[in-house]
Amino acid sequence: MASTELSVVGSVESMYSYFSLPVFVEQNVMLGAASVVIELPEGIQVENVDFAKNFGDQWTWKQTGNVLRMAWSSLKPPDLRAGDELFVLGLRGLANGILKLGFETEFANLEAEVVSGLTLNAPRLVNGSLASSSVAIYPNPSNGFVKVSGTFESVIVSDIHGREVLRASSEGTVTLLDLTAQAEGIYTLSVKSSKGLETHHLVLRE
């Protein structure tokens, strides 16, 4: 089986309403086929799976209990870059916990060779009543395209010298920030929400 890991980055609030939880790759990869098994925290129901960049000529998914099984293949797969979403889970429920990859998970390239050493990232699920943050910011580190997931009003991005480089308002469940014109380094995101003003740090790198 492929040597695949799933690490935790950031968090996303879980509540009794529909919300999105992204899973993205940590390195450049081209996948021709995959069989993925994910163990979900108890109390989470999968309502939709959105494969990134329309990935997969043939794909299917099924949830049994707290186990989600997905399979797909493509003769023209997208060239995924580090930080790109592999898929986004549309979930409903209330839970704390992390996603876990089942040992049956396996990825292959266009030559049907096993892709080893692939690392995936996903936010931690936090019960809405216990969440200390209104938003999840990912990927972090980022190559310039950053997503802010959650409920907020506006976000201001500043560089290490305190200069504002971007200001944006919420565009719904997920807001995309384009910081590709900015230099590598550490940036501060000041997020205004109903909970007040939150500060998050973001690392940009090529």
Secondary structure, DSSP 8 states (H G I E B T S, - for coil): ---EEEEEEEEEEE-SS-EEEEEEESS-EE-SEEEEEEE--TTEEEEEEEEGGG--SEEEEEEETTEEEEEEE-SS--EE-TT-EEEEEEEEE---B--EE-TT-EEE-TTS-B--SEEEEEEEEEETTT-S-SEEEESSSBSSEEEEEES-SEEEEE-TTS-EEEEEE--SSEEEEE-TTS-SEEEEEEEEETTEEEEEEEEE--
